[in-house]
Amino acid sequence: MTSSPTPQAVSYVIELLPEQTGGRGISVVYRYSQNLDSALILWLIAGRP
């Protein structure tokens, strides 16, 4: 979890290792707003198999 420019939103990173995905690492960076009950995906990063 990282700090955000808005106090109502928090940024998170989820990483899936190649062992979990069958050969390709995936990272998702998203920001969640509790006030809006919504998430915005900022980055979706997929590594090479």
DSSP file (Angstrom, degrees, kcal/mol; ACC not computed):
  #  RESIDUE AA STRUCTURE BP1 BP2  ACC     N-H-->O    O-->H-N    N-H-->O    O-->H-N    TCO  KAPPA ALPHA  PHI   PSI    X-CA   Y-CA   Z-CA
    1    1 A M              0   0    0      0, 0.0     2,-0.3     0, 0.0    11,-0.2   0.000 360.0 360.0 360.0 137.7    0.0    0.0    0.0
    2    2 A T  B     -A   11   0A   0      9,-1.9     9,-1.1     1,-0.0     2,-0.1  -0.810 360.0 -91.5-124.7 166.3    1.3    3.5   -0.9
    3    3 A S        -     0   0    0     -2,-0.3     7,-0.1     7,-0.1    -1,-0.0  -0.410  39.0-149.6 -76.4 157.2    0.3    7.0   -0.1
    4    4 A S        -     0   0    0      5,-0.2    -1,-0.0     2,-0.1     6,-0.0  -0.866  24.4-121.9-124.8 156.9   -2.1    8.8   -2.4
    5    5 A P  S    S+     0   0    0      0, 0.0    -1,-0.1     0, 0.0     5,-0.1   0.749 102.9  59.1 -68.7 -21.5   -2.5   12.5   -3.3
    6    6 A T  S >  S-     0   0    0      3,-0.2     3,-1.4     1,-0.1    -2,-0.1  -0.924  75.9-146.5-109.2 129.0   -6.2   12.2   -2.2
    7    7 A P  T 3  S+     0   0    0      0, 0.0    -1,-0.1     0, 0.0    -3,-0.0   0.753  99.1  58.3 -65.8 -21.2   -6.9   11.2    1.4
    8    8 A Q  T 3  S+     0   0    0     25,-0.1    26,-1.3    26,-0.0    27,-0.6   0.557 103.0  61.6 -84.3  -7.7  -10.1    9.4    0.3
    9    9 A A  E <   - B   0  33A   0     -3,-1.4     2,-0.4    24,-0.2    24,-0.2  -0.927  62.8-164.2-123.1 145.3   -8.2    7.1   -2.1
   10   10 A V  E     - B   0  32A   0     22,-2.4    22,-3.1    -2,-0.4     2,-0.3  -0.984  14.7-136.7-128.1 137.9   -5.4    4.5   -1.4
   11   11 A S  E     -AB   2  31A   0     -9,-1.1    -9,-1.9    -2,-0.4     2,-0.3  -0.748  22.5-174.9 -96.3 143.2   -3.1    2.9   -4.0
   12   12 A Y  E     - B   0  30A   0     18,-3.1    18,-2.3    -2,-0.3     2,-0.4  -0.927  14.8-151.1-132.1 155.8   -2.3   -0.8   -3.9
   13   13 A V  E     - B   0  29A   0     -2,-0.3     2,-0.5    16,-0.2    16,-0.2  -0.999   8.5-169.8-127.5 131.4    0.0   -3.2   -5.9
   14   14 A I  E     - B   0  28A   0     14,-2.5    14,-2.6    -2,-0.4     2,-0.5  -0.988   7.1-166.5-119.1 128.1   -0.8   -6.8   -6.5
   15   15 A E  E     - B   0  27A   0     -2,-0.5     2,-0.5    12,-0.2    12,-0.2  -0.959   7.5-165.6-118.9 130.3    1.9   -9.0   -7.9
   16   16 A L  E     - B   0  26A   0     10,-3.3    10,-2.3    -2,-0.5    -2,-0.0  -0.966  20.6-137.9-111.4 121.9    1.4  -12.5   -9.3
   17   17 A L    >>  -     0   0    0     -2,-0.5     3,-1.5     8,-0.2     4,-1.3  -0.347  24.7-107.6 -76.7 158.4    4.6  -14.5   -9.8
   18   18 A P  H 3>>S+     0   0    0      0, 0.0     5,-2.4     0, 0.0     4,-1.3   0.828 120.2  60.2 -54.7 -32.8    5.3  -16.6  -12.9
   19   19 A E  H 345S+     0   0    0      1,-0.2     6,-0.0     3,-0.2    -3,-0.0   0.813 107.2  46.3 -64.4 -29.5    4.8  -19.7  -10.8
   20   20 A Q  H <45S+     0   0    0     -3,-1.5    -1,-0.2     1,-0.2     5,-0.1   0.739 118.8  39.0 -83.4 -25.2    1.2  -18.6  -10.0
   21   21 A T  H  <5S-     0   0    0     -4,-1.3    -2,-0.2    -3,-0.1    -1,-0.2   0.436 114.5-102.4-109.3  -0.8    0.3  -17.7  -13.6
   22   22 A G  T  <5S-     0   0    0     -4,-1.3    -3,-0.2    -5,-0.2     3,-0.1   0.761  91.9 -24.6  85.5  25.0    1.9  -20.4  -15.6
   23   23 A G  S   <S+     0   0    0     -5,-2.4     2,-0.4    -6,-0.2    -4,-0.1   0.330 115.0  83.5 128.3  -9.7    4.9  -18.5  -16.9
   24   24 A R        -     0   0    0     -6,-0.4     2,-0.2    -7,-0.2    -1,-0.2  -0.983  63.8-138.0-131.0 123.9    4.2  -14.8  -17.0
   25   25 A G        -     0   0    0     -2,-0.4    22,-3.3    23,-0.3     2,-0.4  -0.571  22.6-166.3 -77.0 141.4    4.5  -12.4  -14.0
   26   26 A I  E     -BC  16  46A   0    -10,-2.3   -10,-3.3    -2,-0.2     2,-0.4  -0.994   9.4-170.6-132.9 134.2    1.8   -9.8  -13.7
   27   27 A S  E     -BC  15  45A   0     18,-3.0    18,-3.0    -2,-0.4     2,-0.5  -0.983   3.1-166.6-122.9 137.3    1.6   -6.7  -11.6
   28   28 A V  E     -BC  14  44A   0    -14,-2.6   -14,-2.5    -2,-0.4     2,-0.5  -0.990   0.5-168.5-123.8 125.1   -1.6   -4.6  -11.1
   29   29 A V  E     +BC  13  43A   0     14,-2.6    13,-2.6    -2,-0.5    14,-1.8  -0.962  21.4 162.5-111.9 123.3   -1.4   -1.1   -9.6
   30   30 A Y  E     -BC  12  41A   0    -18,-2.3   -18,-3.1    -2,-0.5     2,-0.4  -0.957  33.1-135.8-141.5 160.0   -4.8    0.4   -8.7
   31   31 A R  E     -BC  11  40A   0      9,-2.5     9,-2.6    -2,-0.3     2,-0.5  -0.960  18.3-158.0-116.7 131.0   -6.3    3.1   -6.6
   32   32 A Y  E     -BC  10  39A   0    -22,-3.1   -22,-2.4    -2,-0.4     2,-0.6  -0.926   2.5-160.5-113.1 131.8   -9.4    2.4   -4.5
   33   33 A S  E  >> -BC   9  38A   0      5,-2.8     5,-1.6    -2,-0.5     4,-1.1  -0.944   4.7-168.0-111.4 114.7  -11.8    5.1   -3.3
   34   34 A Q  T  45S+     0   0    0    -26,-1.3    -1,-0.1    -2,-0.6   -25,-0.1   0.864  88.5  57.6 -68.7 -35.0  -13.9    4.1   -0.3
   35   35 A N  T  45S+     0   0    0    -27,-0.6    -1,-0.2     1,-0.2   -26,-0.1   0.891 118.2  31.4 -62.3 -39.6  -16.1    7.2   -0.7
   36   36 A L  T  45S-     0   0    0    -28,-0.2    -1,-0.2     2,-0.2    -2,-0.2   0.537 100.3-134.3 -93.5  -8.3  -17.0    6.2   -4.3
   37   37 A D  T  <5 +     0   0    0     -4,-1.1     2,-0.3     1,-0.2    -3,-0.2   0.935  67.1 115.9  50.0  51.6  -16.7    2.4   -3.6
   38   38 A S  E   < -C   33   0A   0     -5,-1.6    -5,-2.8     2,-0.0     2,-0.4  -0.959  55.5-142.8-145.5 160.6  -14.7    2.1   -6.8
   39   39 A A  E     -C   32   0A   0     -2,-0.3     2,-0.5    -7,-0.2    -7,-0.2  -0.962   5.4-157.1-126.6 145.0  -11.3    1.1   -8.1
   40   40 A L  E     -C   31   0A   0     -9,-2.6    -9,-2.5    -2,-0.4     2,-0.6  -0.985  16.7-138.0-121.8 119.6   -9.2    2.6  -10.9
   41   41 A I  E     +C   30   0A   0     -2,-0.5   -11,-0.3   -11,-0.2     3,-0.1  -0.677  23.4 177.4 -78.3 119.8   -6.5    0.5  -12.5
   42   42 A L  E     +     0   0A   0    -13,-2.6     2,-0.3    -2,-0.6   -12,-0.2   0.854  65.4   9.8 -90.1 -41.1   -3.5    2.7  -13.1
   43   43 A W  E     -C   29   0A   0    -14,-1.8   -14,-2.6     2,-0.0     2,-0.4  -0.999  50.5-170.2-142.8 141.0   -1.1    0.1  -14.5
   44   44 A L  E     -C   28   0A   0     -2,-0.3     2,-0.5   -16,-0.2   -16,-0.2  -0.959  19.5-174.9-128.8 112.8   -1.3   -3.4  -15.7
   45   45 A I  E     -C   27   0A   0    -18,-3.0   -18,-3.0    -2,-0.4     2,-0.5  -0.939   6.4-173.8-118.0 123.9    2.2   -4.8  -16.3
   46   46 A A  E     -C   26   0A   0     -2,-0.5   -20,-0.2   -20,-0.2     2,-0.1  -0.969  14.0-144.9-118.7 129.7    2.9   -8.3  -17.8
   47   47 A G        -     0   0    0    -22,-3.3   -20,-0.0    -2,-0.5     0, 0.0  -0.272  31.1 -86.5 -83.3 174.1    6.3   -9.8  -18.0
   48   48 A R              0   0    0      1,-0.1   -23,-0.3   -24,-0.1    -1,-0.1  -0.550 360.0 360.0 -79.6 145.0    7.7  -12.0  -20.7
   49   49 A P              0   0    0      0, 0.0    -1,-0.1     0, 0.0   -25,-0.1   0.505 360.0 360.0 -71.7 360.0    7.2  -15.7  -20.4
